[in-house]
Amino acid sequence: MTDELWVIVRTGGTAPELVGAWSDPGEAAKLAEALGPGHALAPVTEVKPGTAFVAHVWRCRATVTPGAGFDLDEPQKLAGASRIVIDTADMPAERVHVDEEAAELNRAVHGENRQHLEAFAATAERAAELAAEKARELGGSPA
């Protein structure tokens, strides 16, 4: 069995429609051409049974008041960010974003020294862990 299939997609209409999948790209191309305008050919990876899983992306927000602690929100699963993972290299990357603009705005408007951050990870627990680590690094102790 091949690792790649060729899918004919009908692009006219309200939503794309998958017409079929072929292992021979030449045959698929001829059929797509015969179908005419409104049809596209796209390669897709053939996934062997038991080799794929769904990875989610979780976000955890924190607000840090340096020297006074931090507040950690409950992690939230990001709608629309889940993906099928075939190769673990495709796992969503962990990251932490500190919103410097929000901190400056908070200082200018409210005169408060607060920092806001978001941590992203594949599990709720890991997102919360990353957010708490960064909050402590920014000078907050657990609130």
C-alpha positions in Angstrom: 0.0 0.0 0.0 1.3 3.5 -0.8 2.0 6.3 1.7 0.2 8.9 -0.5 -3.2 9.0 -2.1 -4.5 11.5 -4.6 -7.9 12.9 -3.9 -10.2 14.6 -6.4 -12.1 17.5 -4.7 -15.2 19.1 -6.3 -14.7 22.8 -5.5 -18.0 24.2 -6.9 -20.9 24.4 -4.6 -21.3 25.5 -1.0 -18.6 23.3 0.4 -15.8 21.2 -1.1 -16.8 17.6 -1.8 -14.4 14.7 -1.9 -15.1 12.7 -5.0 -12.6 9.8 -4.4 -9.0 8.8 -3.7 -6.5 7.0 -5.9 -3.1 5.5 -5.3 -2.1 6.2 -9.0 -1.6 10.0 -9.4 -1.7 9.7 -13.2 -5.1 8.0 -13.2 -6.4 10.6 -10.6 -5.1 13.5 -12.8 -6.8 12.1 -15.9 -10.1 11.7 -14.1 -10.0 15.2 -12.6 -9.2 16.7 -16.0 -12.1 14.8 -17.5 -14.4 16.1 -14.8 -13.5 19.6 -15.9 -13.5 23.0 -14.1 -14.5 23.0 -10.5 -12.4 19.9 -9.7 -9.0 19.9 -8.0 -6.4 17.2 -7.3 -4.7 17.1 -3.9 -2.2 14.6 -2.4 -3.0 13.3 1.1 -1.1 11.0 3.4 -2.4 7.5 3.8 -2.6 6.8 7.5 -2.0 3.3 8.7 -4.4 2.0 11.4 -3.4 2.8 15.0 -0.7 5.4 14.0 -2.6 8.7 14.4 -4.1 10.5 17.3 -5.8 13.9 18.1 -3.7 16.5 19.8 -5.4 19.5 21.4 -4.0 22.9 22.2 -4.8 24.3 25.7 -4.3 27.9 26.8 -3.7 29.0 30.4 -3.7 32.7 31.2 -2.0 34.3 34.2 -1.9 37.9 35.6 1.3 38.7 37.5 1.8 41.5 40.1 5.5 41.5 40.7 6.3 40.9 44.4 2.6 40.3 45.2 1.8 37.1 43.4 -0.1 35.9 40.4 -3.6 34.7 39.4 -3.8 31.6 37.2 -6.9 31.1 35.2 -8.3 27.6 34.5 -6.8 26.2 31.3 -9.1 26.3 28.2 -9.1 24.0 25.2 -8.8 26.2 22.1 -11.7 25.6 19.8 -10.6 24.8 16.2 -6.9 24.2 17.2 -7.1 20.4 17.6 -5.3 18.4 14.9 -4.7 14.9 13.8 -1.0 13.9 14.5 0.5 11.3 12.4 4.2 12.1 13.1 5.1 13.3 16.6 7.0 16.1 14.8 3.6 17.5 14.0 2.7 18.0 17.7 1.7 21.5 18.6 4.6 23.4 20.1 4.6 24.5 23.7 5.0 28.3 24.1 4.5 31.2 26.4 3.6 34.7 25.3 4.0 37.7 27.7 1.8 40.5 26.5 4.1 43.6 27.0 1.5 45.9 25.3 -1.2 45.0 27.8 1.3 45.6 30.7 2.2 49.0 29.3 -1.5 49.9 28.8 -2.3 48.7 32.4 0.5 51.0 33.8 -0.6 54.0 31.7 -4.4 53.7 32.4 -4.5 52.2 35.9 -1.1 53.0 37.2 -0.7 49.3 38.1 2.4 47.1 37.5 0.8 43.9 36.2 1.9 41.6 33.5 -0.3 39.3 31.5 0.7 36.0 29.9 -0.7 33.0 28.0 0.9 29.6 27.9 0.0 27.0 25.2 0.5 23.2 25.5 -1.0 19.9 24.5 -2.6 19.3 27.9 -4.4 21.5 30.4 -1.9 20.5 33.1 1.1 21.4 31.1 -0.3 24.7 30.0 -1.0 25.6 33.7 2.5 24.4 34.6 4.1 26.6 31.9 2.0 29.6 32.9 2.9 29.2 36.6 6.6 28.8 35.8 6.7 32.0 33.8 4.6 33.9 36.3 7.1 33.0 39.1 10.0 34.0 36.7 8.3 37.4 36.3 8.4 38.0 40.0 5.1 36.6 41.2 4.8 34.2 44.0 1.7 32.0 44.2 -1.4 34.0 45.1 
